[in-house]
Amino acid sequence: MSLSGILLGLINIAIVIVILILIGAVGKWILGHLGWGPPGEVERLYIALVALIALYMIVALLFGLPSLHVIGPHL
């Protein structure tokens, strides 16, 4: 794999992680306004899940493993 391919892959991973953290922050904000703020354990579990997704994506990028496709064509 070329250096540009790895760089683009890392940028894509960063975008996915930022989107997941943003979704968590918006969810926490909404729940906070409703008075049902999530406990700290739930927040830590969510961050751990996001970190595991990032690790999976990095390993898939570096070793050429198949990655999960959620949106878009499955070629």
Beta strands, then each sheet from edge to edge (+ up, - down):
end
